[in-house]
């Protein structure tokens, strides 16, 4: 089965290095964030329903609270009152901030290209390959010269 190059998550350059596409990384990161959030919302709801004073009473409220905490907005309309619920929200905050920072860094790197080390590394690999190929050619020429000199010296000694 042939996979269309547009839906492949990466390309392979001339050195065999996988270069992942920004769109793929973005989609995978957001999907990961929301899967973690969906599972954590169920856990948060479980902890909060055990407390009669809780204001998180539905899965949607738990999901909303986690989404607001992971985005650092934190409206405060829904918040955990149990210690276990607070731990879930705290963890989601750190995960969300980390993943959103990763997305931001990818965006800045791809669109503004402050330091695209992948390109620089590929250029260096290409230069190194050219140098190595040239060195091999020089080695062959030197070997031929050494052989000719040895032959000339051998003939002159006779």
C-alpha positions in Angstrom: 0.0 0.0 0.0 1.4 3.4 -1.0 1.0 6.2 1.6 0.5 9.7 0.2 3.5 11.8 1.0 1.1 14.6 2.4 -0.2 12.4 5.2 3.1 10.8 6.1 4.2 12.2 9.5 7.8 12.7 8.4 10.2 12.9 5.5 13.6 11.2 5.3 16.5 13.3 4.1 19.5 12.1 2.1 21.3 11.1 5.3 18.4 8.8 6.5 17.3 11.2 9.2 13.6 11.4 10.0 12.3 15.0 9.9 8.9 15.2 11.5 6.4 17.6 10.0 5.2 20.5 12.2 1.5 19.7 11.5 2.0 16.1 12.7 3.8 17.2 15.9 1.1 19.8 16.6 -1.8 17.4 16.1 -0.1 14.6 18.1 0.6 17.0 21.0 -2.9 18.4 21.1 -4.4 14.9 20.9 -2.1 13.8 23.7 -3.1 16.8 25.8 -6.8 16.2 25.4 -6.5 12.4 26.0 -4.7 13.1 29.3 -7.3 15.8 30.1 -10.2 13.4 29.3 -8.8 10.7 31.6 -7.9 13.2 34.3 -11.4 14.7 34.2 -12.9 11.3 35.1 -10.5 11.0 38.0 -11.2 14.5 39.2 -14.9 13.9 39.0 -14.5 10.7 41.1 -12.6 12.6 43.8 -14.9 15.6 43.8 -18.2 13.7 44.0 -17.1 12.3 47.3 -17.4 15.8 48.9 -20.8 17.3 49.4 -19.3 20.8 49.1 -17.8 20.2 45.7 -18.9 22.4 42.8 -17.6 20.0 40.2 -20.6 17.7 39.8 -20.4 16.6 36.1 -17.8 15.3 33.7 -18.2 18.5 31.7 -17.4 20.7 34.7 -14.3 18.5 35.5 -13.2 18.7 31.9 -13.7 22.5 31.9 -11.8 23.0 35.2 -8.8 20.9 33.8 -8.9 22.8 30.5 -8.8 26.1 32.3 -6.0 25.0 34.6 -3.9 23.5 31.7 -4.2 26.7 29.7 -3.3 28.8 32.8 -6.5 30.8 32.5 -8.2 29.3 35.5 -11.5 31.2 35.6 -12.3 29.8 39.0 -16.0 29.0 38.3 -15.2 25.3 38.9 -12.4 24.3 41.2 -11.5 21.3 43.3 -12.2 21.2 47.0 -10.7 17.8 47.8 -6.9 17.3 48.2 -6.9 14.5 45.7 -8.8 16.7 43.2 -6.3 19.5 43.8 -3.5 17.1 43.0 -5.2 16.1 39.7 -5.6 19.8 38.8 -2.0 20.6 39.8 -0.7 17.8 37.6 -2.9 18.9 34.7 -1.5 22.4 35.1 2.1 21.2 34.8 1.3 18.8 31.9 -0.8 21.5 30.1 1.8 24.2 30.6 4.6 21.9 29.4 2.7 20.7 26.3 1.4 24.2 25.4 5.0 25.5 25.8 6.2 22.8 23.5 3.6 23.8 20.9 4.6 27.4 21.2 8.3 26.6 20.8 7.6 24.5 17.7 5.5 27.4 16.3 8.3 29.9 16.9 11.0 27.6 15.6 9.1 26.7 12.4 7.8 30.0 11.5 10.5 32.3 12.6 13.4 29.8 12.5 15.6 31.4 15.1 17.9 28.4 15.3 16.9 25.6 13.0 19.7 23.2 14.0 18.2 20.4 11.8 19.1 22.4 8.7 22.6 23.3 10.0 23.2 19.7 11.0 22.2 18.5 7.5 24.5 21.0 5.9 27.4 19.9 8.2 26.7 16.2 7.3 26.7 17.1 3.6 30.0 19.0 4.0 31.5 16.1 6.0 30.5 13.6 3.4 32.1 15.7 0.7 35.3 16.1 2.7 35.4 12.3 3.4 34.8 11.5 -0.3 37.5 14.0 -1.3 39.9 12.4 1.3 39.3 8.9 -0.1 40.1 10.2 -3.6 43.3 11.8 -2.3 44.2 8.6 -0.5 43.9 6.6 -3.8 46.0 9.2 -5.6 48.7 9.1 -2.9 48.7 5.3 -3.0 49.3 5.4 -6.8 52.1 8.0 -6.3 53.7 5.9 -3.6 53.5 2.8 -5.9 55.0 4.7 -8.8 57.8 6.1 -6.7 58.5 2.6 -5.3 58.6 1.2 -8.8 61.0 4.0 -10.0 63.2 3.4 -7.0 63.2 -0.4 -7.6 64.1 0.2 -11.3 66.9 2.6 -10.3 68.4 0.1 -7.8 68.8 -2.6 -10.5 
